[in-house]
Amino acid sequence: MSKIWFITGTSNGLGRIWAEAALERGDRVVATARDTARLDDLVTRFGDAVLPLELDVTDREAVFAAVGHAVRRFGRLDMVVNGAGYGHVGMVEELTERELRQQMETNFFGAVWVTQAVLPVLRRQRGGHLLQITSEGGVRAYPGFGAYHASKWAVEGLTEALAQETASFGFHVTLVEPGPYATGFAGALRQSAELPDYAQAHVDTATDFRLGDPAATVPAVLALVDAENPPRRLVMGDVLPEVEAIYQERLRTWREWSGVSRDAFGARVPQ
């Protein structure tokens, strides 16, 4: 049976590629974007199988309205892909309040509003799959991307709690953590005014990242959504060795300092 997808951020990047892949295999897609004119070619190619909806995920009321529209049109939601977001470059000291709030409004609060809007649907169905698209940047960090990492780490923590809260409701929750792909992400980065002292610490997005082919993610994401028992987390790309090294270093440090941390607990306090 064909699946019904609800995908945010389908105007470009992985969201667009996955929407096309779902449609090409006969699924139906609710494709959301801030500018639906960028979805016209999907409508031309796939007709009624795609429902384009204008959506700014920072508008909570609009998010709930879009989800309601989708359910009225297709009757259910099988796959929800929380993919809308953008990157911001700026050292922590350089970030303005406005820049940081805008990053969190889209990448974190936007994901929260979509999650809250679809949860009643998934609970009622006792089925479905919520994919929270974070990043390798949800488990590691680079200098100059503090705002972006803060937003993605926040989604990771929220989703870890969510998955436990909803474990008995019959639907799945997965954090998808892609590495760098040639999606145009780097070219769309917003940037803070740069303080001279930090000039040498910035990551050069043109040379410091190995960019993967975004089309190569299609078999992986389709295998994920078709799995009977999908994982809680999926690292996508060739970044696993680097992520493993980070966790090994954390474990080594925690163990090295375990005596101090136990001493800091003190005696158990009666409840």
PyMOL commands that set and color helices and strands:
alter all, ss='L'
color gray80, all
select helices_A, chain A and resi 13-24+36-49+60-74+97-125+136-138+146-165+167-169+186-188+196-201+214-226+240-256+258-263
alter helices_A, ss='H'
color red, helices_A
select strands_A, chain A and resi 4-7+28-33+50-54+79-82+88-89+129-133+172-178+190-191+233-236
alter strands_A, ss='S'
color yellow, strands_A
deselect
rebuild
show_as cartoon
